């Protein structure tokens, strides 16, 4: 009996030790899933050095890819601890119970986030998300070819004199956003007729389109492939550094407001580590690295004091609050996303390619 008891006690001890070891092992690794080129690698290394937490860093190219991967790993126990969805996907993931609340009491640097970037419609109390980077999609103009003062509206992209000079992003929702705004419709409409009408407007733009680019939209402007078109404000900042003649214009109808966010999946194992990583990136000195290295707008009150006046006051890097308020954020359109992504967008790109082949 004593032998059996001792054996049982030994097994219990080993099981408990293994459980604690597994827990410690899990808490020593942080699985992060983020957009490509969103956090400088030396910042990740610095976080690991400070905390002893190894960051397993994976990247995605679209919200759709991120969402599909999370769905796939939801029941396998091999998911992620921290992800970075865009605004309208945060809303979608909240509805599907894919995110857990963020404990804001664990974030000593949360006060750095400007108030006007909080409490947005997709997560009104920021219970499940906090902004990581944000920006506006506006109009880029090469002043060597076009007078920027003559460009005030998205409608200017349709001017016949810009044939073969326009760049559009590869994002279906962004492209339709522009046409829907000009039609006086909500960029978040789920009405198929509204989307069809917007598509017909976009077809008329095709002769002007030189290229579609969402990988590095600043490059075609710098290389002279496009003289006017869509661009993200951060990419406009990088383009201007390469060529000062490239100017960024906020259209009078409002720019496209976008935001990518910190979010913790419900299946996260290292929730504590996720909070530490968020708080680490909220430090002004770390936000400074992201701003200067990556050209992204960081929602951080303290970062401006660390930047040169030229950078801190650049409206491309830090859009004016008035432009942010005027901008319309993309929202979750439910099943109507198939109309944007599958049918209309595919047809639009196909028509563009055929028109290029004919010419």
Wavefront OBJ file of the C-alpha trace (Angstrom):
o trace
v 0.000 0.000 0.000
v 2.816 2.367 0.934
v 4.548 1.454 -2.308
v 1.362 2.164 -4.273
v 0.858 5.446 -2.410
v 4.463 6.497 -3.035
v 4.108 5.593 -6.700
v 0.873 7.592 -6.980
v 2.435 10.541 -5.192
v 5.396 10.410 -7.567
v 3.090 10.355 -10.597
v 1.073 13.264 -9.201
v 4.272 15.233 -8.613
v 5.515 14.528 -12.136
v 2.144 15.469 -13.661
v 2.009 18.696 -11.672
v 5.602 19.513 -12.592
v 4.830 18.870 -16.262
v 1.725 21.057 -16.038
v 3.670 23.954 -14.539
v 6.479 23.429 -17.036
v 4.007 23.485 -19.924
v 2.394 26.606 -18.511
v 5.771 28.298 -18.072
v 6.764 27.218 -21.576
v 3.554 28.674 -23.029
v 4.068 31.929 -21.124
v 7.642 32.128 -22.392
v 6.457 32.322 -25.996
v 4.224 34.928 -27.584
v 2.598 34.143 -30.924
v 2.019 37.381 -32.837
v 0.165 37.598 -36.174
v 0.591 40.966 -37.880
v 0.719 42.758 -41.217
v 4.000 42.605 -43.134
v 6.562 45.265 -42.122
v 4.500 46.584 -39.217
v 6.946 46.195 -36.307
v 10.721 46.643 -36.781
v 12.573 43.414 -35.958
v 14.952 45.148 -33.530
v 11.954 46.280 -31.451
v 10.756 42.667 -31.250
v 14.259 41.618 -30.171
v 14.333 44.384 -27.538
v 10.997 43.202 -26.106
v 12.328 39.638 -25.828
v 15.500 40.860 -24.122
v 13.515 42.890 -21.571
v 10.882 40.275 -20.755
v 12.473 36.917 -21.558
v 9.461 36.199 -23.783
v 10.294 34.724 -27.174
v 8.142 36.286 -29.909
v 7.045 33.929 -32.681
v 6.197 36.506 -35.335
v 4.077 35.600 -38.374
v 2.671 37.930 -41.031
v -0.364 38.201 -43.293
v -1.191 40.252 -46.389
v -4.922 40.791 -45.877
v -7.637 40.737 -43.243
v -9.209 37.828 -45.086
v -6.031 35.770 -44.736
v -5.744 36.598 -41.028
v -9.399 35.766 -40.381
v -9.221 32.444 -42.242
v -6.090 31.406 -40.333
v -7.682 32.237 -36.983
v -10.790 30.272 -37.899
v -8.609 27.331 -38.925
v -6.633 27.296 -35.668
v -9.570 28.102 -33.374
v -10.102 24.498 -32.298
v -6.569 23.152 -32.680
v -4.959 24.886 -29.707
v -2.213 26.245 -31.939
v -3.470 29.781 -32.502
v -2.116 33.252 -31.799
v -1.857 35.424 -28.702
v -2.024 38.812 -30.427
v -3.398 39.830 -33.828
v -3.775 43.148 -35.691
v -7.103 43.297 -37.584
v -8.418 46.380 -39.377
v -11.416 48.223 -37.983
v -14.209 46.498 -39.898
v -12.745 43.074 -39.130
v -12.607 43.870 -35.411
v -16.362 44.366 -35.547
v -16.837 41.107 -37.451
v -14.630 39.153 -35.019
v -16.403 40.598 -31.982
v -19.744 39.438 -33.384
v -18.324 35.962 -33.906
v -16.856 35.876 -30.364
v -13.313 35.499 -31.686
v -11.833 38.193 -29.417
v -11.510 38.509 -25.660
v -11.593 41.778 -23.697
v -8.343 43.707 -23.253
v -7.560 44.458 -19.605
v -6.737 48.148 -19.871
v -5.613 48.247 -16.214
v -2.515 46.280 -17.287
v -1.484 48.950 -19.784
v 0.540 51.669 -18.070
v 0.909 53.571 -21.363
v -2.719 53.538 -22.504
v -2.975 57.267 -21.748
v -0.705 57.847 -24.759
v -3.558 57.040 -27.178
v -5.300 60.278 -28.309
v -8.935 60.461 -27.229
v -10.222 61.264 -30.731
v -8.952 57.875 -31.930
v -10.862 55.906 -29.301
v -14.515 54.828 -29.016
v -15.076 54.305 -32.715
v -18.219 52.628 -34.015
v -16.593 49.231 -34.612
v -15.677 48.918 -30.889
v -17.410 51.783 -29.018
v -15.723 51.303 -25.635
v -12.489 49.755 -26.939
v -13.328 46.677 -24.932
v -11.784 44.317 -27.481
v -9.293 46.444 -29.399
v -6.940 49.404 -29.248
v -5.466 51.341 -32.186
v -1.936 50.364 -33.264
v -1.544 52.423 -36.441
v -4.056 54.547 -38.323
v -4.230 56.618 -41.430
v -6.147 58.089 -44.297
v -6.200 57.166 -47.964
v -6.096 60.338 -50.036
v -4.788 61.586 -53.370
v -1.138 61.679 -54.442
v -0.120 64.251 -57.069
v 3.168 64.682 -58.924
v 3.605 68.458 -58.955
v 6.050 68.201 -61.859
v 3.135 67.135 -64.074
v -0.020 68.378 -62.341
v -0.679 71.489 -60.250
v -1.767 70.133 -56.818
v -3.940 73.246 -56.307
v -6.225 72.051 -59.111
v -6.871 68.736 -57.342
v -9.565 68.944 -54.673
v -11.889 65.976 -55.227
v -11.907 62.232 -55.854
v -13.800 63.134 -59.039
v -10.598 64.690 -60.426
v -9.232 61.188 -61.063
v -11.803 60.860 -63.889
v -10.515 63.889 -65.813
v -9.679 62.859 -69.414
v -6.276 64.561 -69.301
v -5.153 61.947 -66.755
v -5.456 59.036 -69.166
v -2.916 56.348 -68.231
v -1.661 58.324 -65.210
v -3.856 57.136 -62.314
v -2.951 54.651 -59.581
v -5.670 52.828 -57.638
v -5.058 50.574 -54.653
v -5.766 46.853 -55.033
v -8.227 46.934 -52.145
v -11.758 46.392 -53.485
v -13.441 48.124 -50.551
v -11.220 51.205 -50.908
v -11.786 51.494 -54.660
v -15.557 51.169 -54.280
v -15.422 53.559 -51.314
v -14.350 56.356 -53.688
v -17.076 55.682 -56.275
v -19.797 55.297 -53.639
v -18.819 58.617 -52.037
v -19.095 60.357 -55.401
v -22.510 58.738 -55.936
v -23.669 60.153 -52.608
v -23.980 56.666 -51.103
v -22.547 55.168 -47.951
v -19.157 53.524 -48.538
v -20.457 50.785 -46.240
v -23.610 50.096 -48.226
v -24.928 46.554 -48.538
v -27.307 47.525 -51.350
v -26.398 45.595 -54.491
v -27.820 48.285 -56.804
v -25.648 50.948 -55.162
v -22.574 48.748 -55.609
v -23.521 48.045 -59.234
v -23.861 51.773 -59.958
v -20.491 52.417 -58.315
v -18.981 49.677 -60.466
v -20.317 51.361 -63.591
v -18.699 54.623 -62.480
v -15.409 52.789 -61.937
v -15.578 51.290 -65.433
v -15.454 54.834 -66.811
v -12.213 55.394 -64.874
v -10.395 52.463 -66.513
v -8.820 54.431 -69.423
v -7.096 56.614 -66.828
v -5.748 53.751 -64.698
v -2.043 53.002 -65.112
v -1.776 50.393 -62.363
v -3.244 48.888 -59.187
v -0.886 48.681 -56.198
v -1.377 47.930 -52.510
v 2.032 46.380 -51.812
v 4.087 49.596 -51.964
v 1.844 52.254 -53.525
v 4.520 54.924 -53.214
v 6.836 53.110 -55.659
v 4.932 53.744 -58.955
v 4.797 57.452 -58.103
v 8.513 57.608 -57.297
v 9.352 55.678 -60.479
v 7.129 57.884 -62.637
v 4.629 55.144 -63.562
v 1.743 57.166 -62.085
v 1.229 60.913 -61.676
v -2.000 60.990 -59.648
v -4.209 58.588 -57.713
v -4.866 56.878 -54.429
v -2.260 56.505 -51.681
v -2.082 55.936 -47.931
v -0.778 58.900 -45.952
v 2.210 56.927 -44.613
v 3.171 55.856 -48.125
v 2.806 59.495 -49.217
v 5.296 60.440 -46.489
v 7.819 57.884 -47.795
v 7.227 59.004 -51.401
v 7.809 62.670 -50.504
v 11.124 61.756 -48.868
v 12.213 60.226 -52.198
v 10.757 62.989 -54.391
v 9.606 66.311 -52.847
v 7.465 66.977 -55.952
v 5.054 64.257 -54.812
v 2.285 66.009 -52.874
v -0.534 64.578 -50.751
v -4.063 66.015 -51.027
v -7.033 65.427 -48.722
v -10.140 65.281 -51.006
v -13.066 67.519 -50.081
v -15.464 64.535 -49.855
v -13.301 63.084 -47.117
v -10.411 60.647 -47.151
v -10.802 56.945 -46.396
v -10.119 56.494 -42.682
v -8.529 53.197 -41.685
v -7.154 51.785 -38.468
v -5.296 48.576 -37.639
v -5.664 47.407 -34.080
v -4.275 45.314 -31.258
v -6.646 42.440 -30.440
v -6.340 39.276 -28.330
v -8.054 36.119 -29.668
v -10.294 34.155 -27.324
v -7.979 31.158 -27.796
v -4.818 33.048 -26.743
v -2.617 31.135 -24.283
v -0.225 33.912 -23.294
v -2.674 36.697 -22.496
v -0.258 38.265 -20.014
v 2.480 38.392 -22.650
v 0.072 39.943 -25.152
v -0.682 42.787 -22.736
v 3.047 43.305 -22.131
v 3.714 43.532 -25.873
v 0.903 46.064 -26.362
v 2.200 48.184 -23.487
v 5.742 47.943 -24.855
v 4.686 49.296 -28.259
v 2.674 52.088 -26.602
v 5.859 53.567 -25.146
v 6.647 56.857 -26.935
v 10.272 55.875 -27.614
v 9.128 52.687 -29.342
v 6.385 54.480 -31.265
v 9.118 56.830 -32.505
v 10.985 53.894 -34.063
v 7.851 52.736 -35.902
v 7.052 56.255 -37.175
v 10.562 56.994 -38.435
v 11.359 53.535 -39.787
v 8.021 52.449 -41.222
v 6.283 55.754 -41.997
v 3.099 54.806 -40.129
v 0.975 57.164 -38.048
v 1.162 56.024 -34.445
v -1.678 57.009 -32.096
v 0.683 58.226 -29.396
v 0.587 61.556 -27.558
v 4.156 61.333 -26.273
v 5.873 60.457 -29.542
v 5.722 63.941 -31.060
v 8.036 65.370 -28.386
v 10.679 62.846 -29.436
v 10.461 63.628 -33.151
v 11.980 66.539 -35.042
v 9.504 69.450 -35.510
v 9.488 68.765 -39.255
v 8.323 65.170 -38.748
v 6.016 65.866 -35.796
v 4.112 68.558 -37.702
v 3.871 66.692 -41.001
v 0.137 66.323 -41.813
v 0.948 63.229 -43.885
v 2.251 61.396 -40.821
v -0.190 62.862 -38.325
v -3.436 63.739 -40.134
v -5.323 66.731 -38.690
v -8.185 65.780 -36.370
v -10.570 67.615 -38.722
v -9.619 65.296 -41.600
v -9.976 62.233 -39.386
v -13.452 63.356 -38.339
v -14.404 63.988 -41.977
v -13.034 60.629 -43.108
v -15.382 57.657 -43.207
v -14.159 54.413 -41.720
v -14.860 51.131 -43.477
v -17.395 49.060 -41.568
v -18.433 45.430 -41.565
v -20.843 44.843 -44.480
v -21.631 41.243 -43.597
v -22.322 38.920 -46.512
v -22.308 41.870 -48.919
v -18.510 41.696 -48.826
v -18.855 38.943 -51.445
v -20.391 41.474 -53.849
v -17.366 43.739 -53.403
v -14.617 41.117 -53.330
v -15.811 38.283 -55.522
v -17.904 39.682 -58.305
v -17.510 43.405 -58.855
v -13.824 43.683 -57.925
v -12.817 40.693 -60.023
v -14.753 42.002 -63.036
v -13.256 45.467 -62.614
v -9.693 44.144 -62.597
v -10.437 41.786 -65.491
v -11.861 44.635 -67.571
v -8.776 46.709 -66.745
v -6.442 43.938 -67.908
v -8.404 43.369 -71.120
v -8.341 47.093 -71.892
v -4.549 47.091 -71.471
v -4.202 44.086 -73.780
v -6.314 45.780 -76.448
v -4.111 48.831 -76.264
l 1 2 3 4 5 6 7 8 9 10 11 12 13 14 15 16 17 18 19 20 21 22 23 24 25 26 27 28 29 30 31 32 33 34 35 36 37 38 39 40 41 42 43 44 45 46 47 48 49 50 51 52 53 54 55 56 57 58 59 60 61 62 63 64 65 66 67 68 69 70 71 72 73 74 75 76 77 78 79 80 81 82 83 84 85 86 87 88 89 90 91 92 93 94 95 96 97 98 99 100 101 102 103 104 105 106 107 108 109 110 111 112 113 114 115 116 117 118 119 120 121 122 123 124 125 126 127 128 129 130 131 132 133 134 135 136 137 138 139 140 141 142 143 144 145 146 147 148 149 150 151 152 153 154 155 156 157 158 159 160 161 162 163 164 165 166 167 168 169 170 171 172 173 174 175 176 177 178 179 180 181 182 183 184 185 186 187 188 189 190 191 192 193 194 195 196 197 198 199 200 201 202 203 204 205 206 207 208 209 210 211 212 213 214 215 216 217 218 219 220 221 222 223 224 225 226 227 228 229 230 231 232 233 234 235 236 237 238 239 240 241 242 243 244 245 246 247 248 249 250 251 252 253 254 255 256 257 258 259 260 261 262 263 264 265 266 267 268 269 270 271 272 273 274 275 276 277 278 279 280 281 282 283 284 285 286 287 288 289 290 291 292 293 294 295 296 297 298 299 300 301 302 303 304 305 306 307 308 309 310 311 312 313 314 315 316 317 318 319 320 321 322 323 324 325 326 327 328 329 330 331 332 333 334 335 336 337 338 339 340 341 342 343 344 345 346 347 348 349 350 351 352 353 354 355 356 357 358 359
